[in-house]
Amino acid sequence: MGYFCRMKLFRFAQEIADALTDNGIGLRISECGESFLFNASGRAGNRAAFLVLDPKAGNPEEAERASVAILSELRKIQTAEGIRPAIIVRDLWERQPQMMTERMLAHCGIFTSVFARNCEVRRIDRTTANAFLDRTHSYGGATCRHCYGLYVRNGATGNGNIKPGQSLIMTSANATEDYPVAVAEFSNARKWTKDGREIRSYEWIRYASLPGMRISGGMGKLLKRFMDDIRPDDIMSYADMEWSDGSVYRQLGFTEDGYRAPVMFAIDRSSWTRTPITCHSGHSPEMPVKCHSERSPKMFVKCHSERSEESASPAVSYYRNLGSLKFRLNPILH
């Protein structure tokens, strides 16, 4: 299947288009200001949309204005197309093209299906958990207290046995029952007193499955094991608004409980690393996001209709994400 596009694409946008169409995805591409809207037609009539953008703001103030414009554009697209696009930001693509490709293909209906009933939950150490998340989560692993991995029993999946090569990220792990297919990380307890009773609240910090895999019931199974082990009084988590509307948390019994403000990042365009910054007191940087450059030359076709882009790009650009929806679960009521 080909794609319909009247304009020349930036190199990285062309790479994304090629990665999708090489896997049989039909694309209709249109310009949305400085970004591109990819309307994708996937397997079994599955539709998806991606807003592909390359942040080039030269300062935080410009990035903040761009973020407001992106959010407005998203709402217009959702109204016009009846579908909410996922946001594909260039630095994440440049760092982890394999992971991003598989996540996009999963949105288009191309994934390996696994049922949680065919899996078992194991407690794992933080090193194992973060190694998995560094390869499968947009923001990598995190500082946490409790880590769990979901392992397939005897390699059984909804589509038969897992085979090396079904997932680009699985190929380096032999795809056996000794390798997790999903990982969850939870914080230590934050305690306070309410009505004379100590409340222990935990944050569900990270969850990711192999990008080319959908695990039916996987999040619920990991959550139940954590609740059985720890007996928390309160659990909260966040849904990244660039990829999710939080519906999966609602299905698990969480209720929406606010909003976490967008984060401003400085992007080093040579290494494609992100550094969160504060927009006051000289824009003090915090810890940079880890970089993983794992591009496979077999995945992409070089683009011969490429705009001159690098000459117009600053060495460091700024990007403000869309923030996150906050969700909370009271296990007693669950």
N, C-alpha and C positions, 0 to 999 in steps of 0.2 A: 504494500500500500504506500502511496506517495503522500505528499502534503501540498496544500494550496497556500502559496505565499507570494505576494507581489513585491515585497521589499527585500533588499539585501539584509542579512542578519549579521550581528556581531559574531565573532568566531565562536565564543562560548555558547551563544544561543543556537548557532548552527550545529554545534556538537550535541546539544540537548535534543534538537530536532532529529538529527541522524540516529542518536541512541534510541529514540522512541520508534521512529519509522523502521529501523532495522529489525525491530521486534514486532512488526506488523501493526503498529498503531497509526491510524489515520489522523492527520493534523490539519486544522485550519488556523492559520496564524494571522494576527492583526496587530498593528501598533497601538499602544496605549501610552501616549506621551513619550517618555524615555524608556518605556518597558515594552515587552511583547506579551500578548495574550495567546496562549496555546490552547485551543479547544481540541480535545483528544477524543477519538472514537476507538474504544478498546474492544476486548473480548466480550462476546455475548451481549452486545449492545451497551456495554458499560461506558458511561461518559465521565470525563474528568476535565478539569481546566487548571492551567498553571499560569501564573503571572511571573514572567521571567524578567529579572531586573539586575542592573549593574549599578550599585550606588556610587556616585561620583561627587557627592557633596564635599566642598572644600572646608566646611566648618560645621560645628554642631547645630547652629541656628538654621543653616540651609538644610541639613539632614532632617531637622524637626519639621520644617515646612514640607519636605518631600514625603515624610511619613504620613502626615495629615492628608496629602494628595493621594497617596497609595490607598489609604483606608477609604477615602471617598470613591476612588475608582473601583475598589472591590465591591462596594455596595451597589454601584451602577451595574457592574457586570452580573452580580447575583440577581438583580432585578431583571436585567435583559435576557440572561441566558438560563436562569433558573438553577444555577449551580454556583457554589462558592469556590473560587480558585484557591489552590495552595500557592504559597509564595516560594519561588526558587531564586535565592540570592546568589550572586556570582561567587562570592568567596567560599560558600559552602560547596558549590559545585566544583570549584577548582581544587579544594582540599580532598573531597571524597566523591568523585564522579561515579564510582561503582555503587556506593551506598545510595546516592541520590537517584541514580537510574532505576535501581530496584524499587525504591519507595514510590517513584512515579509510575512505574509499571504496575505495581500493586494497586495504585489508585485507578488504573485502567483495566483492572480485572485479571492481570497476569501475575499469579503467585502460586506457591505451593500451599495447599490447605492442610492444616493440622488440627486435630480435635484435642482439647485439653484432657479429655478422659483417657487419651492414649499417652499422657505425659505424667511425670512425677516431679514434685517440687523438692529441691534440696537447698539447705543452707550452704552458702558459699562464702569465701573470703572476699574482702574488698579488692584485692589485686586481680582475682579472676573476674569479678563483676566489672571493674573499670576497664579491664582489657577488652571485654566484650562490648561495653558501651562506647569505648573510644572508636570502635569500628562500625557501630550501628546507630548511634544517637548523634543528632546534630551538634549537641553541646558536650559530648563525651561523658566520662564518668564524673562522679561527684564525691565530696566528703560526706560520709554516711556512717551509720552504726549497724544496720541490719541489711544483709544482702541475700537474695534468693535467686536461684536459677531454675528454669523449667527445662526438663530433659525428656526427650522422646523415648518411650519404652520400645526397645528393639527396632528403632527407626521407623515405626509405623506412623503413617500420615493418612489423611483423608483421601489422598490420591495414590496410595500405595506406599512403597518404601522411599525414604529420602535417598537420593542418589547424588554423589559428588557431581557438581556442575549445574544442578538445578538452581542453586543460588551462587552468584558470583563470589559472595563473601564466604560461603560455606566451603568452597573448594580447598581452602588452605587448612581446614579443620577436619577433613575426612568425613564430616557429616555423620558421625556415629552417635549412639546414645550417651557417650562420654563427653559430648560437647553440648552446652546449653543452646536452646533455640530462642530463649527469652530470659531477660534478667530484670529484676526489680530491686531498687534501693530505697531504704527508709532511714529517716533521721533517728537520733536519740530523742528521749522524751523532753518536752518542754512542759514544766509543771506550774500550776497555779491553783489557788484555793477558791472554790465556789460553793456557797451555802454550807460552809464547814467541811467540805470534802475536797481532797486533793484530786485534781484533774491532770491526767498525763496525755499530752497531745503529741502526735507524731506527724511528720511530713513525709508523704510519698514523693520522693525526690526525682527518681528516674524510673522509666519503664521503656524497654525496647525489645522487639523481637528481631529476628533476622529480616532484613528489609524485603527480601523476596518471599516472605512467608506470612500467612495469616493464621493465627492460632485462635480458633473459636473457643472462647471461654478461658483463654490464657490469663488475662489480667485478673479475672475473678478468682481463678484458682490460686494465683500468687497472693492476692489480697487475703483470701480466707486463711491461708497458711500463716501469714503474718499475724492476723487477728487471733488465731488459735494459739500461737506461740507467745505473743506479747500481751494480749488482752488490753489493748489501748482503750482509753476513754474517748478519744477524739482523733480523727485522721483528716488532714487537709492535703490538697494537691493543686497543681496548676495545669491548665491546658493551653499550650502554645497556640495563639490565634493565627499564626502563619500557616498552620497545618490542620487545626482542629477547631470545631465549634463546641467541644466538650461533651458531645452526645454520649461518648463511651462512659464518661463518669456518671452521667445521669442514669444510664442503664445499670450501673453498679450500685445505685442507691445514693450517690452523692447529691447534694443540693448546691446550687450556685450561691457563692458567699462573697461576692465582690470581684475586684479587678486588680491585677498587679500592673503598675505603670510600665510603659515601654522602657527599654534599656538602650542607651546610646553606646555605639561601638566605634572605635577607630579601627580601620581595616588597613593593614600593611599590604599593599598591592604587589609586593615582590614575593612574600611568603604566604600571602592570603590568610594570615592569622588575624583574629579579632581580639581587641582589648576593650573591655567595658570601661567607660569613663564616667566621671561625674561632671555635669555641666556647670560647675562653679569652681572657684578656688584654683583656677589654672588648669581645669580639665584633668585632674589627677587620674592616672591610669591604675587599674587594678591588675589582676592576673590575666595573662592572655589565654585565649582558648587554644587548645592543642591543635597542631596541624598534622594531618596525615595525607601524604601525597601518594596515592595508590593507583594511578591511572594505568589502565591496560591498553596498549596500543591496538589491540584487536577490537576494542569496543567502538571506536569512532572512525568516521571518514573525514578527512581534511576538507575544509571549506575553501572553495575558490571564488566565492562571492562575498568576500570579507570587507567590512568597512575598516578604515584606518581608525583604530580605537585607542591604542596605547599612547599615542602622542598627545591625546587630549585628556589623559587621565593623570591625576595627581599621584605622588608617591604614597600618600596616605589619604584615604577618603573616609567619610563618616556615614554611618547608617543607624537609624533608630528603628528597632523592630516594632511590632504592633502590640506588644504587651501580652498578658495572659489572663484568662478567666480563672478565678479562684473557686475551688470546690471543697466542701466539707462533708464528712461522714460521721455520724454518731453510731458507733457499733452496737450500742445497746438497742437502738431503734431499728437496726439493719436486719 
